[in-house]
Amino acid sequence: MHIAGRRSGQKGAALLVFMLIILTGASYMLISRLNENSLQYIRDTSTETALSQAKQALLFYAMNY
């Protein structure tokens, strides 16, 4: 009877390790996706700033010449 108690404890430990692996994988995927989105936001913001500056320069040029 003592051996059966040990086996069920081992099954619980294996389940805990399996859940930890799943949680780690899911966390990695979520963080990767968030990082990818933040990089895209930075690129978009940089592009928007450059286009705004180019527009202002063209308007200034058109008004002066």
C-alpha positions as CSV (number, residue, x, y, z in Angstrom):
1,M,0.0,0.0,0.0
2,H,2.9,2.3,0.7
3,I,4.2,1.8,-2.9
4,A,0.9,2.8,-4.5
5,G,1.0,6.1,-2.5
6,R,4.4,6.8,-4.0
7,R,3.3,6.1,-7.5
8,S,0.4,8.6,-7.4
9,G,2.8,11.2,-6.0
10,Q,5.1,10.6,-8.9
11,K,2.2,11.0,-11.4
12,G,1.4,14.3,-9.7
13,A,5.0,15.4,-10.1
14,A,5.1,14.4,-13.7
15,L,1.9,16.4,-14.4
16,L,3.4,19.4,-12.6
17,V,6.6,19.3,-14.7
18,F,4.4,18.9,-17.9
19,M,2.3,21.9,-16.9
20,L,5.4,23.9,-16.2
21,I,6.8,23.1,-19.7
22,I,3.5,24.1,-21.3
23,L,3.4,27.4,-19.3
24,T,7.0,28.2,-20.2
25,G,6.3,27.6,-23.9
26,A,3.2,29.7,-23.9
27,S,4.9,32.5,-22.1
28,Y,7.8,32.5,-24.6
29,M,5.3,32.7,-27.5
30,L,3.4,35.6,-25.9
31,I,6.5,37.6,-25.2
32,S,7.8,37.0,-28.7
33,R,4.6,38.2,-30.2
34,L,4.5,41.3,-28.0
35,N,8.1,42.1,-28.9
36,E,7.4,41.7,-32.6
37,N,4.4,44.1,-32.3
38,S,6.5,46.7,-30.4
39,L,9.2,46.6,-33.1
40,Q,6.5,47.2,-35.8
41,Y,5.1,50.1,-33.8
42,I,8.6,51.7,-33.6
43,R,9.1,51.3,-37.3
44,D,5.7,52.8,-38.1
45,T,6.3,55.7,-35.8
46,S,9.7,56.4,-37.4
47,T,8.2,56.2,-40.9
48,E,5.4,58.6,-39.9
49,T,7.9,61.1,-38.5
50,A,10.1,61.0,-41.7
51,L,7.0,61.4,-43.9
52,S,5.8,64.4,-41.9
53,Q,9.2,66.0,-42.1
54,A,9.4,65.5,-45.9
55,K,5.9,67.0,-46.3
56,Q,6.9,70.1,-44.3
57,A,10.1,70.5,-46.4
58,L,8.1,70.2,-49.6
59,L,5.5,72.7,-48.5
60,F,8.3,75.1,-47.4
61,Y,10.0,74.7,-50.8
62,A,6.7,75.2,-52.7
63,M,5.9,78.4,-50.7
64,N,9.4,79.9,-51.3
65,Y,9.9,79.1,-55.0
